[in-house]
Amino acid sequence: MRRVGSKNCSRGGENRKVLPVEEVVKVSRNYQVTIPAKVRQKFPVKEGDLVKVIYDENEGVVKIQILKS
């Protein structure tokens, strides 16, 4: 895994630092992907949590937002 840079991001008055992380994973037969362990260590998600999957058409990326479980 490698860190590809960082940038400050502002949305709705909220300032936060974004640290993009790249990791290649394979999509399963049921269109599932596994969040790699190194990413899970930085991403506070656990089994059973609900996440929101967002496709950002402007950036061409998929984002994951943790929802309260």
C-alpha positions in Angstrom: 0.0 0.0 0.0 1.3 3.5 -0.7 0.2 6.9 0.2 -0.3 9.0 -2.9 -0.4 12.4 -1.3 -2.6 14.6 0.8 -4.8 17.7 0.4 -7.0 19.9 2.5 -10.7 19.5 1.7 -13.5 21.9 2.6 -17.1 21.0 2.3 -20.0 22.7 4.0 -17.7 24.8 6.2 -15.9 21.6 7.4 -12.1 21.6 6.9 -10.5 18.2 7.0 -7.3 16.6 5.7 -7.7 13.9 3.1 -5.0 11.2 2.9 -5.7 9.2 -0.2 -4.6 5.5 0.1 -4.3 3.2 -2.9 -4.8 -0.5 -2.7 -5.9 -2.9 -5.4 -8.7 -5.4 -4.6 -10.6 -7.8 -6.8 -14.4 -7.6 -7.2 -16.1 -10.9 -6.4 -18.8 -12.7 -8.3 -21.4 -10.9 -6.3 -19.8 -7.4 -6.8 -18.3 -7.4 -3.3 -14.9 -6.0 -2.4 -12.9 -6.5 0.8 -11.5 -3.4 2.5 -7.8 -4.3 3.0 -6.4 -4.6 6.5 -4.1 -1.7 6.2 -7.0 0.5 5.2 -9.3 -0.8 7.9 -6.6 0.2 10.5 -7.1 3.8 9.5 -10.8 3.5 8.6 -12.9 3.0 11.8 -15.3 0.3 10.4 -16.2 -3.0 12.0 -18.2 -6.0 11.0 -21.9 -5.2 11.0 -21.5 -1.5 10.5 -23.5 0.2 7.8 -21.7 2.2 5.1 -22.9 4.6 2.5 -21.3 4.1 -1.0 -21.1 7.4 -3.0 -20.1 7.7 -6.6 -18.5 11.1 -7.2 -19.0 11.7 -10.9 -16.9 14.9 -10.9 -13.9 13.1 -9.5 -14.7 9.6 -11.0 -14.2 7.9 -7.6 -16.3 5.8 -5.2 -16.3 7.1 -1.6 -17.4 5.2 1.5 -19.0 7.0 4.4 -19.5 5.2 7.8 -23.1 5.4 9.1 -24.0 4.8 12.7 -24.9 1.1 13.1 
